[in-house]
Amino acid sequence: MEDSYTFLRDTHYWATLKYPNDFDPMNKHKELMQPFINLIKKITDYDQFRFIDLNGQEIFRAVRYSQDSLTIGQLQNKKERDYVQSGLNLKKGQLYLSQISLNRENGVIEEPKKAVVRTVAPIFTSNNEQIGLVVINFKVKRILDQLKSKIVNSNIFLLDSDDNVISATSLLEDVPYESENYTQDHKDILGTTFVSHEKDTTYIANDHIWTQLNITLNHTKLPYGASQNDSIEIISPTNFVIAQETPPSVMKSYLKPVYESLLTFNFISILVLLGFSYVYQKNRGQKEQFYLELKEKNKMLLKSKDQLQENNVMVTEMNNSLEIRNKQLSDFNYLISHNLRAPVTSMSLIVEMINKEKNPEVLNQLLPKLDHVAKSITNLTQDINEYVSILDNKEIKLTEINVPALIHEVKHDFTETLLDNGDFEVKQNFEAWEHLTYSKFYLQSILHNFISNAIKYRRKNVSSYIMFKSAMENNKKVLYVEDNGIGLNLDQHGENVFKLYKRFHRNVSGKGMGLFLVKSQLEALNATIQIESEEGKGTKFKLIF
């Protein structure tokens, strides 16, 4: 576009000159033209320079045959040429820019072939009367060769708005559709399908990546001079499209390191999976061995009916414990294989990019991203350690706990309940029972999570509270925990309430660990938990010990 502007600014210069009323550059005003001829000779991009009268007849013609050779004369009538007819329709303040085409003399393509673009502008006398046109043929080989030389491992094409190929890195000659060597169909030249778009874009077609840039010249404004209001309208029969094609072979060379990295990652993943499989098979073998031993014991217990019933109860409880432990192991496997995979992969890719990157500015952008991923892995590792501590506690210390006293102790951990006249109330009703044999560490964590959630998810403009109430049901101690918070939709989220990293209220911060740890700490000591909830009214939990 800038090269086109250069051509048009040159032409505008000739259009701004004031010419005599009886302008005759070949005879009467020959001496007047001499300094201009010297100027034309020095501008080597000028291939032809002509003045044409209002009847299409050339009144001056200068043709360049070599770097320093300029021939004056051999006038022709150009009335029938498209660029002359378009030029005669120009208004003052307009310039015409033709298509890029092969130069013709008397209607025949000139040999050797020469790609040119023509600019046309009306010329006027000092009385502002139009007397004709100035027409300049510019050689564009230098520009097209420069366009070809700047692309490595990719192909670049210059096309007009009719999808005719003007130039291409894969071609020696320009404007091939005008010669006999190629058809007008650009597919024969490109060797693949190209679909032009109205806007600049990048897309994939037949495994080739195409990037298209539209150059719009028709009816655009050409600025000149110091003032922003100094501009001329460009009239052109065509616009241009620059298309860059990246073939599949280039993409393969770029993607090879990525494939190698993926192969390495998959190999490591297989090793990790094999390790998990070994642990799983070992646990399964231990389980099968346990059932064999149990079967032998059952044979012995047949001697006593009462003893058999007692042992059956024990087996049932052990099966429940095994199911809970298997589910906990499954959650742990998910935590490791799913949640750790993404940050580890991201860290691997960032490290690889840092190793290859030489630009300090890009490195300064990558290092904070690496720090962010490392912090994510650290936080995930802390969550894993907390969960593993539950799984590894084979012998949990049990003590008799005064539950109302423990609730009173835990509630003072929160600023909302530190003062008795605060805006959040912790209520208790322990008429059924007060003491419970349990792990004080686990129960303290469970109560802390319930109070924290009740405070975090309370409703606005409501006197918020949480109620702890004891009960006896089927000879088991039951603890009800009820709040009047914002609640949640169990039809939508019921399956995920106690799962790891599940959150249901985007406007409240949290990690999605609380209820998961509560359930894990209860199941570690054969306790269970149930939930009832309604949006806008609150949530009720039932803990069965």
N, C-alpha and C positions, 0 to 999 in steps of 0.2 A: 504494500500500500504506500509506503514511504517513497519507493522508487517511482511509482505512478505519480505521486504528488510532485516529485522532482521534475518529471517530464512536463506536467501541467503548469508548474510555476515558470519553467522556461518558456512555454508557449504563451502564458499570460504576459510575460515581459514583452514579447513581440506584438501582442494585442494592445498594449498600453501606449505604444508609440503613435505619434500623430503623423499621418502620411499626407502628401500633397494631394490636391483635388484630382489632378491629372497624372497620378502616380504611374510611372513607366520605368521600372527598375532595369530593364535590359538596354534602354537607349537614353532617353532624356535624363533619367536620374541614375545613370550608371556610376558616376563619381560618388554620388550620395551613398550608394550601396557598397562601395569598396571597403570601408572599415567594418561593415556588417559581414561581408564575405570573409574577411580575415577572422572575425569572431566565430563564424560558422565552421571555418576550417579547423579551428582549435578544439571545438567541442566534438570529440570523436564519437560520442553516442549518436550524433546526427548522421543518419544514413541518407536522407533526402530532406531538402528544405525548399518549400515552394510557396509562392503567392498565386492565388487563383481569383479571377474576377467573378462577378455575380452571375456570369453565364457558364461557369465551370471551366473556362479556358485558363491554362497556366500563363502567367505574365512574367514569372521568374522561376527558374528551376536550377537547383544545385544538387549534384549527385556525387556521393563519395565512392571512389573505386579502390582507394587504399588509405593508409593512415594519414598521408599528407597530400593525397591527390583529390582534387575537387573539380568536377566538370560542370560548367555553366552553359545552359541552353537546352536544345532539343525539346522544345515545349510541346505539351500534349493537352488534349481536351479530356477532362476528367468529369464531365457533367453526369455521366451515367454511374459513377462510382458511389457506393452507399455512403462512404464517409463524407463525400462532397455534398450530397443531398442532405445528409444530417447536419452538416456544418452550415448550410444556407438557411436552415430552420432555427439556428441558434439565436438567442436574444443576447443583448448586451449583459455581461455579468455571467455568461455561461461558457463552459469549455466542453469539448467533445473528446472522449477517449475511446478508441476503437478496440475491437477484439485483437488478441495476438494472432497473427496469421503469417503465412509465407508471402514474401514480396512478389508481386506480379508486375510484369511489364507488357503492356498491350494485351492484358488478359491471360498471359502465360506465366507460369511459375518460373522465377528467375533461378538460374543455375550459377554457382552452387546455391543450394537452398539457404534462405536467410529469413529468420523469424524477426518480425518487426511489429511495433505498435504505433498507431498514428494518433496524433493530437491535432485538433482543429480549433481555431478561435476566429471570430469576426474581427476585421480591422477597420478603422474609422479615420476620417480626415480630421483636421483641426476644427472643422465645423460640425463634428459629431455625425458625419454622414458615412454610412457603411459603403465601402468600395470593393470589398471582397473578403477573402479568407487567407489566413496563414496556416499552412499544413506542414507538419514536421513528422518524418518517419524516424523513429528511434530504434536502434538495434538493441535487442533484449537478450542476445546470447550470453553476454557477461553476467547478467542477472540470473538467467536460468542455470548457467553452469555453477554459479555460486550456490544456488538453491540445492543443486544435486550434491555438492561436495561436503555439506555439513552433516549428513546423516551417516551413522556407522551401524552396520548390522540391521538396518531397516531400510525400507523403500519409501520414497516420497514422491507424490504426484501433484501436479498443478492442473486443475480442470476448470473449464468455464461452466456457466450456469446450465448449459445443455449437456453436461457430463462428457464433453469432448476433452481428450487428454491434450494438454498443451506441452507438458514436459514431464519426464519421469527419470529417476535415477537408473532405471533398467534400460533406457534407450539412449542411443548415441545422437539421434537427430530429434529436433523439436517439431511441434505441431504435426505429429505423424498422421493424423486423420486426413490431412490435405495431400499427403503423398500417396503413392501407389503401393507402398510397402505394408501398410496396415489398413484394416477396415475402420470405419468410424466407431464401431462398437468398442467402448473402452475395456470390455472384458478380455478382448483379444490381446490388449496391451498389458493390462494388470495381471492377467493370468488367474484372477480370482474375482469374486463378486464384490462390488463396492456399491453401497446404497447411500446416496447423498441425503442429508438432513437439513432442515431449515435452520437449525440452531447448531452452535458448536457442540460437539459431543465426542464421546469415546464409547465404542461398542465392539462386540465380538461377532464375526461372521466366518463360518467354516474354519474355526480354530485360528483365524487371523485377527489380531487386534488392530482396529482402525481408530485413528484420532483425526477428527475433521475440524478445520478452522475456516469459517466463511469470511471472505473479504468483500465487503459491500462498497461499491464505488458509485453506482447510479443514484443520482439525486442526493448525493452527500455534498457537504460544504467543504471547499478547499480553503483553509485559512492562509492569509498572507499579510505582510506588513505588521506594524506595531500594534494596531488597534484590533481588539477582539471582534469588532464589527466588520473588518475587512475580510470578506470571503467571497468565493465564486462557486456557483453550482456546477457540479460535474454531471454531464450527460453521457451515458455509456450504454451500449446495447447488451452488455453482459456483466455479471459479477464473477468472482473467482472463488475456487475452493482449493485449499491445500489439504491433502490427505496423506497421513503417515501410516504405513502398514508395517506391523511387526509380525513376521511369519512364525509358524509353529516351531521351526528349528531354533530360532532365537529364544523363544519362551522355554524350550526344553533345556537350553544351556543355563538359563537363569534359575530354573526350577530344580535342577539337578541337586544343588546343595540342600534345598528344602526336602526333597525326597530322601536324601541320605540322612538328614536329621530325623525325619519321620520314621525311617527304618530303625535308627538307633533307639528312638523313643519306644517303638513297638517292641524291640528286643528286650529293653529294660522292663517294659510293662509285662511281657510274658514271664520274665524271671520273677517279678513280684507276684503275679498270679499263681505261678508254680509254688512260691513260698506259702501263699494263703491256702492253696489246695493241700499242701503237705500238713499245715496246721489243722485244717478241716478234717482231713482223713485221720489224723492222729486222734482228734477229739471223737470222731465217729467210732474209731477202733476202741477207745476207752469206754464209750457208751455201750458198744456191743459187748465188751467184756463185762461191764457192769450188769447188763441184762442176763448174761450167762450165770454170773454169780448169784443174781437175784433168783433165777430159776431154781438153782440148787438149794437155795435157802427155803424157797417155797415148798419144795418136796419135804424138807425137814419139818416145816411148820404145819404140814397136814396132820401131824400127830395130835395137834391141839387146835380145836376150832377157835377158841377164844384168841389164842396166840396168832392164828392165821388171819383173823379179822384185823387184829392190831397191826400186823405186818402189811396187810393190804392197804390200810390207811397210810402207812408210812411210804409204801411204794407210790401211791397216788400223789402224795405231797412231793416226793422226789421227782416224779415225772413233771409235775407243774414247775418245779424249780428248774429242771433241765430245759423245759420249753422257754421259760423266762430267760435263762442264761443263753440259750441259742438265739433268741431274739435280740438280746443285748449284744451278742457277738456279731449278729447280722448288722445291727446299727453301727457297731464299731467298724466292720468291714466297709460299710457305705461311707462312713466318715473318712476313712483312709483313702479308699480307691476313688471316690467321687469328688470330695471337697478338696483333697490335696492335689489332684491331678491338674486342675486349671492353673493355680499359681505356680506350680513347679514347671509346667510347660511354658508359661509366660516368662518366668525367670530364665529358662534355657534360651528362649528366643531373644530376649533382651541382651543376655550375655553374649550370644553369638553376634548380634548387631554391633555391640560395643567393640568386640574383637576386630570386626571388619571396618568399623567407622574410623575415618581419619579427621573428619571435620569437628573441631572443638565445640562449635555451637550445637551440632546434633548430639554430641556426647553429653553436653549440659542438659539437654532435653531428656536423654535416655536415663541418666543416673537417678533423678527423682522417681521415675517410673519403677526402677529396680528397687529403690528403697521402699516404695509403696507395696510392691509385691512381697518383699521380705517381711514387712510388718504384718501383712495378711497371713503369711505362713506362721509367724510367731504367735499371733492370736489364735490361729487354728490349733497349734501345738499345745497351747495352754488349755484350750477346751478339751483336747484329747487326753491330756494328763489328768484333768479333773474327772473325766469319765472313767479312765483306766483305774483311778484310785478306788472307784466304786466296785469295778469288776474284780480287782485284786484283793479286796478285803474279804478273805475267806473266813476269818474269825473276827467278827465285829463285836466290839465290847458293848454288852447290854447292861443297862442300869435301870433302876426304878426312878421314873421322872415325874415330878409334880408339873403336870402340863399347864395349868393356869399360871403358876409362878414363872414357867419358861416363856409363856406368851407375854407376860408382863415385862420380862427381861428383854425379849427380842424387840418389842414395840418401841423401846427407847433408842433403837438404832436409827430411827427415822426422825427427821426434824418435824414432820407433819404430826407425829404422835408424841413428841418429847414432852410437850406441855399438855396438861389435862384439858385446857380450854382451847385446844387447836381446832382446825377445821376438818379433822378426820378422826373418827372414833373407833376404837377397838373394843368390841363387846364380847362377853363370855357368859356361857351357861353350862356349868359342869355339875348338874344335879345327878346324872347317871353314874359318872365316875370322874375321878381327878387324876389318878396315878396310872402310869403306863410303863411296862417294861420294854424298853426300846433303846436304840443308839441315840444318845443325847446329841451327838454331832449331826446325825442325819435329820433328826426331828427339828433341831434348831435351824438347819438349812431349809427344810420344808416350810416351816412357819415363816421364815424370813422371805421366801419366794412368794407365799400367798399374800402377806402384808404389802410387799413391794408392788405386786401386780395390782392389788386393790387400790393402792394410792395412784399408781401410774395410769390406770384405766378408769378412773372415777369420772362421773358425769359433772358438767359444770352447773352451777346454780342449784345444787342439791346437797343436802347434808349427807355427806358420804360416811359409810361405816363398813366394817367387816365383822362378822359374827362367828365365833367358835362355839359349837354346841356338842356335848357328849351324849351318846346313846348306847343302848345294848340291843343287839338284834341277832337272833339265832345263836345266842351264847358267845357273841363276838363283840369286842369293843369297836364302836363306830364314832368317828369324828366328822361332824358336818362343818363345812367352811362356806359361808355365804356372804356376798357383797351386793351392793346396789349400784354397780358401775355400768359401763356402756355395754357390757355383754358382747356376745358374738353369735353368728348364724351357724348353728351346728349342722343344718342341712347342707350347707356349703363347705364348712371347714371341719366337720366332726371327725373325719378320718385322719386329720393332720394335727389335732390339738396337741398331742403329746409327742409329736415327732421332732427330730433334731432340726434346728435352724428354720422353724416355721413361724412366721409372723403374720398377723391378720389385721393390723391397724397401721397403715403407712405413716400416719401423722404422729405416731408415738415411737420414740427411739427404743431399741432393744436388739438382742442377738438371736432370740428364739431358742434359748437354752433352758430357761427357768422351769417350765412344766416338764420338759424332757428329763431334767435332773430329778425333779420331784418324783416322777413315775419310777425312774431307775432306783432311787434310794428307797422307795416303798417296796418295790419288787425284790430288792436285795434281801429283805427280811420277810418275804412272803406276804406282804400287805398289798392291797389293791386300791385303785382309785376310779371313781366314776364322776361324770360331769353332766350338769343340766345348765342351760344358758338360754337367754332370750335378749335379742338386741334392744337396747334402750331401757332394760329393767334390771339386769344383773346376772350373776353367775353363782351356781351352787355346786360344791364338790362334796363327794362322799368318800371318806377314807375308812377302809375296813381292815382291822388289824387281826 
